[in-house]
Amino acid sequence: MPKPELDKLAAELEAHLGDPHDPASRMPYQRILDHDEREEYPYPFVNLLQRWGVHEYNIPAAQGGRAGDVETGFNLLRLIARRDPTTATALIITSLAFLPAWIAGTDEQKQYLVDAMKQGSRYAWGLSERNHGSDVLGNEMRAEKVDGGYLLTGEKWLIGNARIADGLTVFARTKESGGPAGYSILLLEKRRTPAGSVEELPNERLHGLRAIDMSGIRTDGVFVPDSARLGAEGAGLEIALQTSQVARTLIGSIALSAVDTALRGTLDFTEHRVIFGRTVTDIPYSRRQLAECFADLMVADAVSLGAVRSLQLVPEQASVWSSVAKYLVPTMLERTMSQLNVVLGARFYLRAEPHFGIHQKMLRDLLVANFADGNTVVNLKNLALQLDGLLAAAVEPPAGAVTEAEEHVRTLYGMDRPLPLYRPWDQELFSRGKDDALLAAPASLAALRRLAADAGGEERDRLERAAGTAAELLGRAPALRERSRSLKARLGRDYGQSAELFDLAKEYCLLHAVAACVHTHIHSADALEDPLPSGALLLLQLERLRRHWYPHEAVTDAADVDEVTAVLRRLHRGNRLFSHWQFRLAERTAPVPGTQ
């Protein structure tokens, strides 16, 4: 979707939902917190958003939906999640349940599900099992072949929407021996099976997302017709992993939105709270804390920008981009939330006042982005298995790979660049050593240096320092490759499961993030609105990444922090999303507590 159209669509959704601080709005924090306290599924909000048509942006146009770019659905989910991650998660689950059909289903199967979703039906993604967690090849639910279909027997557990869903797309064993070709995807329509044949398991009480339905199902010989199998028999693992790549990318919207809301609420406090004769924002230590949290959020935003767009432009690299985003965005933003807790002080612990009570809900809800649809270990393992090839290509690029990557990143990180039609079936499970973010990093670094040379005054100095910091960090790739080689030689067969290899994968994610920040600054510059782009913000973003290696060394000074704070304040006072997208948010109609 062209950027002006997406800006307009986002503004329409925001205006429809209204100021979340206003109890009279359609989706206010007060009611959201009430649902959370009572652990009551957010039917009113899900229904409200379905009436608006938000689900249609995750349905392909060929079947009557409005989905063209994954980016559109991702950003609409961000605007919903900034109010309530629970409602956003409920909507994500139905979208993910549809993905196996989008990837591998027939036109008739896609149309059937689209028509059902448009009529308000809800679906769940039946992947995980109680005893196997992330080990999907250990899954035991069986689909025994009989005339005309399958008999489904087993249990799925910790499934979002399982009890309230009309149906589930189920990952089931179709060969007794299991293995990579031993699983298939079946559509189980709960409402079309004999009464009581699909047992709904009890809802599990959660630390965060308290109002979500998180339960499971149990079946014993439930018949599912051949027409309900999505894709070829035995293709279930590949379809499931392709679906997970999308899930890992989309779920970052929860973490981004939680921190956006928490930072916005903290600023409401610090901009008006006077202590020791000045506002909290104007206390140097607090100002740096706020600026650093903003920089963290913008790092995660840049990583997500590329990852979401990669699903359409370079689907053959989806295994890398989705895993980097799924590991880095939640883990980084968990640290950011902890930092905001310190700035907000005792108010972050209060639950009664909705204006600040929403902070503790966001603090809890953010955590789901870390473990759902592949936890930290799963994503690091996926990268670890590909690390040798990724580092080899980054240090000694194959012929032609750099030129191709440079062309790709113009669109991957150029917010105003059109994307090709989304073809989820083109996603591959192994990248063969390609990561365009790192392959194209030298070209964007050179462009950053040219930009610095053309700038004047403080901006020139900041861009030069940013280029120097980025070059220093990206220059760690050869040493990272040598450490990987040395580790492999020392450990031999144990290399692939070693804790040291996982640490190397973490460092690789940081290099990818450095490249993402530079690419976004270069390739989205013309699409950004004042006060972005900002050399000071880019420098602080890179400093925050550098601190993973050098935790006590700064590359910014007080003047840089003041400039980043000025950017943050302008976005806040202008009521814009804390993002490179800078969507216009709903008009503020409710006063900040203590300012009336």
N, C-alpha and C positions, 0 to 999 in steps of 0.2 A: 504494500500500500504506500503510495507517495507520502512523503513526510507531511505536507500541508493537510492531507486528508486524515492521517493518523492524529495529528495535533487537534484537528476539529472533532474527530470521533472521541478522543480522550476528554476533551472539554465538555462534550455533550454528556458523557457518562458521569463526569464529576458534577456537572450542574444538576443532573437528574438525581443523584444520590444526596447532594447537599453537604453542608458543613457538618462533619461528624461530631463536632463539639456541641452542635445545636440539637437539643432533645426533640425538636419538632421536625427534624430532617428525616429522610426516608431510611437512613442507615446510621443512626447515631451511636456513639460510643456507649451511652448509658444503656441502651437496649442490648448492645453487643455484650457488654459486661454482665448483664442480667442472664443472658443465655449461657454465658461461660460459667457463672456461679451455680446455675441450676443444672449444668451439664445437659442442656436441652438442645437438640439438633436445630440448626438455624433455618428451618423451613421458610419463615417469612422472607429472609434475605435471599435465599436461593431462588424462591419463586419470583421475587421482585426482579432479580437479575435475568431470570429466564424470560419474564415478560418483556424486559427491555431488549432481549435478544442476544445477550453476551455469548451464549453457547454457540450461536451460529458462526462466530468467528473462529471456531475450532472444527467446523464442518466443511468439507470440500465443496467448492462451487459447482462441480459436476453433479453433485447430488442435492443441489438447492441451498447449500450453505453460503457463507461469505468468506471462508478461509482462503487466503491467498498467500500471506506471509505468516510464518510462525511468530514473527516479531509482534504482529498486531495482537494476537491472543495473549502473548507474554506480557505486553504492556498493559492491556486491560486487566489482567490478573493482578498486576502490581497495584493498580488503582483500587481494586477491590480489597487486596490484602493489606493495604495501608490502613484500612478500617478494621478488617477482620480476616486474619489468616485462615480461620476455620472455614468460613464461607468460601474463600478462594480455593482451599484444599478440596472441599466437597465438589466444586466445579471441575477442578483439575482431574479428579478421580474419574468422573464420567468421560472426560476427553481422552484420558489414557485407556479406558476400557474400549473406546472406539478405535484406537490406533491399530490394533491387530487387524481389524477389518479394513482400515484404510491401506495398510501395508500389503495385505495378502488376500483380502476378500474379493469376491466377485462383485460386479456392479449391482447385482440384485441384493446381495448381502449388505453392501454399503447403503443402498437406498432404504432397505428395511430398517436398519439401525438409525439412519438419519431421520426418517419419518417418525420413528419411536421417540427419539430425543426431542424432536420439534413438538411432539405432543406432551412433553413433560416427563417421559420415562427416564429413570436414573439407572446407571450401570456401575458395576464395580469390576476391578481388575484382580482376578483370582490367581495370584502368583505364589505368594509365600505360604509356608507350612510351619507348624509349631516346632517341629524337631529339626528343621533344616535351615532356617534363616536364609542367608545369602547363597547357600549351596543348592542352587535350583536343580542340579543334576541328581540331587538326593531326594527330590520330591516323590511322594508315594501315591498321590491320588491317581487312580487307574481309570482308563477308558477302554473297556473290553469290547472288541469288535463283535457285533452281532448283525443279523440281517437288517439292513436299512439304517443302521446307526451304531451307537455305542452305549454301554452301560457304565455310568459314572459312579465310582465308589471311592470315598476318602474324605479328607478334611482339608479345608483352607482356613488359615487363621491369621489374625491381625490384618484383616482386609478392610480398607476404608469403604464405607457405604454398604457393607455386606448385608445388613439387616434391612436397610431402607431401600435398597436397590430392587428394581424389577427384574434385573438379570445380571449375569456375570460373564465375562470372557475368562475362561478357565484354562490354565496350563496343566495338562494331564499326561500321564505316562500311557503311551499307546503300544509300547513294546515292553514285554516283561523284563528284558535285560536293561532297559533304560538306555543311557548313553546319549551322545549329542543328537542322534537321529531317532531317539526313542520317545519323543514328546510331540504333542500336537496342541492346537488351540481350539477349544470348543465354546460355542455360545450356549450358556445355560439360562433359559428363560424361566425364572422361578415361578412366575404367575401362570405358566402353562404346563406345570408338572402336577401330578396328583397331590391333593392336599396332604401336607405333612411330610412329603417325601424329601423335601429340602429342609433339613433342620437348621435353624438359625441359632448360632452360638451366642452366649451372653456378651453384652457390650463391655469392653474393658475400660476402666477408669484411667484417665491419662493425666500426666503432669501438665502438659500443654495441649492446645486444641481440645479443651475439655468438652466442647459441645459437639465434636465430630462423632459419627458412628464408627467405632473401630471394633470389629467383632470377627465373625467368620461363618462358615457353613459346613455341614456334614451331610454326605449323601451315601446311600447304600443301594446301588443298582438302578439309579435313575436313568431312564432312557433319553438319549439325545440323538436326534436324527442326523444322517450324513450331511444334510443341507446346512447344519449348524457348525460344521467344521470350517474354520477360517484358514485358508491356505492348504498346502499339501500335508498329507499325513507324514509325520516325522520332521516337519519344518518348524515345530513349536519353539525350539531353543533360539533359532535365529530371529524369529518374529519377536519373541520376548525380549531379547537383547536389543533389538532395534527400538522397541517400545521404551525400554529403560534409558536409552540414550536421550530420547525426547524428555522423559520424566526427569532425568538428572539435570537437564538444562532448564526446564520450566520451573522446577521447585526452588531454584535460586530466587525467583520472584518473591517468595515468602520472606527470605532473609533480608533482601534489599528493602522490602516494604516495612518490615518490623523496625529496622534501623532508621529508615526515613521518618516514621512516626515517632520513634523514641527521640531522635535528634530534634525534631520539630517541637515536641513537648518540652524537651530540655531547654531549648532556646526561648520558648515562651516564659519559662521560669527565669533563666539567666539574664534576659533582656530587661526584666522588670524587678528582679530581686536586688535590693540595695543592701550591701553589707560592707562595713568598714568605709563608708562614705562613697562607694562606687557600685555600679551594677556588677553582677558576677561575671558577665561577659568581658568587662573591662579589667578584671583582675588577670594579670599576665599568665599565671599558671592555668587558670580556668580557660582563658582564651586559647591557649595552645592545645589543651585537651579537646575543646570543641573543634578546632581546626583540624586536628589529627583524625578525629572521628569522621569528619566530613571527607577528608582525603581518603580514608579507608573505604568509605561508601562509594567514592568515585572510582577507586581502583576496582572494586567489585563490579561496578556498573560497566566499566570498560571491558573487563573480562567477559561479562554476560553479553554485552553488545556483540562481540565477535562470536561467542559460542552459539547464540541464538541464530545469527545469520549464517553460521557455518552449516547448519542443518540443511539449508537450501542451496548454498553456493558450493560447498566442498563436502558433500555427504560422505565421501570416501574417507574423510578425516574425523568423522563424528565421534569415533571411539576416544580420540585424544581430547578434542575440545570439550566434549560433555564431561569427561572425567576430571579435567583440570577445573572446570567451573564448579562441579559438584563437590570436589575436595576443598578448593580454595575459598569460594565465596562464603559458605557457612562458617568454616573455621575462623576465617579472618573477622567476620562480622560478629561472631560470639565474643571475641576479644573487644571489639568496638563497643558492644553493649555493656560489657563490664566497665569500660572506661566512662561511658555515659552515666552509669549508676553512681560513680564517684562524684561527678559534676552535679547531678540532680540531688544528691544527698538523701535525706530521710524521705523525701517525697516519692522516690522510686519504690518505696516499701508500702505506700499507702494504697488501699483498694477502694475506699468509699467515694472519693472525688473522681468522677469519670475523666476529667481533663488530665489528671496525672495517673489515675488508676490504670489507664490503658497501657502504661509503660510496663507494668509487671506482667500483663498478659502478653505483650510483644516479646518480653524477655523469655517467657516460657514457650511461646509458640515458635519462635525462631529455631529452637532446637530440632524441630522435625526435619528441617532442611538438611541436617547433618546425617541422619540415619535412614530416612525413608528412600526407597528405590535405589539402594546401593549405598552402604555406609562408607566412612572414610577409608577403611581397610580395603574394601572392594574396589574403590576407585584408584587408590594408590597401587593396588595389585595390577589393575588393568594397565596403568601407565608403566609399571615396573616391567611387565612382560614385553613392552614395546620400547623400553628406554634405550637399549643398545642402538637400534635403528634410528631413533629420533635424534640422539646425540651425534651419531655418525653423520647424519644429513645436515645437522646444524653446523658442525665443524667443517665438513667437507661436502658441500651440497652437490647432488648429482647434476649432470649437464641438463640445462634447461629448467631445472626446478626453481631457481631463484627468480628468473624472469616471470614464470607463471605465478609464483607466490606474490610477487610485487603487484601484478595485475589483480590478483584475488583480493589482497588486503585493501585496495582502494574501495571495494564494495563491502568487504567484511566489516570495515570500520568507518565507512562513509555512510552516515545515516540517511543522506539524501539520494543514495544510489539505489536503483531498482534491483530487485532480486528475481532470479528465475522461479518458475512454478515449483512449489514444494512437491517433491516426489519421495515420500518416506521410504519406499522400497529400495531406493538407491543408496541408503545408508549402509556402510560396511562396518564390519566388526574389528578390523585391523587396518591401521593406517599405512602400513608399509614404509614407515620412516618419515612420513610427511607431516609437518606442522608449519603451515604457511606463516603463522605469527612469527616464528623464529627465523624462518628462511628469508623473510622480507624485512627483518629488523634492521640490517645494515643500511638499506635504502631509506627507510624512514628516519633513521638516526642521522643520515647525511642531510635529509630534508629539514630536520630539526635544526641542524647547525646552520643551514642556509637561512632559515627563518630567524635565527638569532642574529645573524649578520645583518639582516635587513631591518631588525628592530632597533629601537633606541632606548637610552636610559636604563632604568631598572629592569625593564622587560628583557632587554638584551642580556643583561648580566644573569638574570634568572634562567633564561632559555639556554645560555651557555653552560651554566652549572647543571641544569637538567640533562643536557646532552652528555656532559662529562660523567654524571652519575649513572645514566643509562648505559653508557659505553663501558664503564667499570663493571656493572652488574652483568651485562650481556657477555662481557669478556670472560666470565667464569665458566662458560660452556666447555672450552677445551679441557680445563682442569676437572670439570665434572665428568667428562668422558674418560679421562685417564683414571680417575678414582673408580669409575664403574668397571673399567678393564682390569684394574688391579684387584678389585674385590672378586671379580669373576675368576681370575687366575688363582686367587688364594682359596676360595671356597668351593670351586668346582661345582658339583651337582647341587650343593646347598645354596648356591648363589640366588636362585629364583625365589626362595622363600625367606631370605635373610632380612633381618630388621634394617641392616645398613642399606640395602637396596631400596627399601621403602623410604628411607631418609633422602636418598638421592632423588627419588621420584618427587618428594616434597620440594626439593630445590628446583627441580625442573619446572614445577608449577609456578614458582616465583619468577623464573626467567620468562615464561610465557606471559605472566602478568606485567612484567616490565615492558615487554614488547607491545602488549595490548594498550598500555597507557600512552606510549609514544605514537602508535598507529592512530589511536583515537584523536589525539591532539592534532596530528597532521591531516588526517583524511576527513574528519568531521568539522574542521575549523569553519568552513564556509556555511555549514548548516546550523552552527550554534548561534544562539542569541546572547547578547550582552547580559551578564558580565563574563561569559565564557567565549573563547578559551582563555585561560589564565596561566602564564608561565609560573607564577608562584604556586598555584595549585598543582601543576604537573610536577614541580620540584618536590613539593611535600608528599605527593603520591609516591614518588620514587624513593624518598627518604623512608617512608613507612615500609616499603618493601625491603630496602637496604637494612633496616633495623632487625630483620630476621637473621641476618649474618652478623651485624654490628649493633647490638641492642642499645649501646650507650653513646653512639656517635651520631651527631646531627650534621646535616648539610644545609639546613635552613637556619635563619636568624630571626630575631623578633620582628623585623620589618617584613620578612616573608610571611610570617604567621599573621601579622596584622592585615596584610593584603588578602590572604586566604579567608580570614574572618570577614573582611569587607565583602568578598564574593558570596560567602555563606549568608551574611545578613541581607544582601540584596535579593537573593533567591527567596529567603524566608519572608521578607517584607513584601516582595512581589508575589507571594503565594504561588511559588513554582515548586514542582517536584525536584528533590535533590538528585539530579541525574543529568547526564548529557542531553537527555530528551527535554528536560525543563517543561514538562506539561503544565498547563495552567490548571490549578486546582479550584475546587468549589469556593465560592466567595465566603470569607469568614463572617459569620453572622452572630456568633456567640462570643462574649467577652472572655479574656484570659482571667482566671481567678486572681484576685488581688489587685486588679487594675480598674475595677468599676468605680 
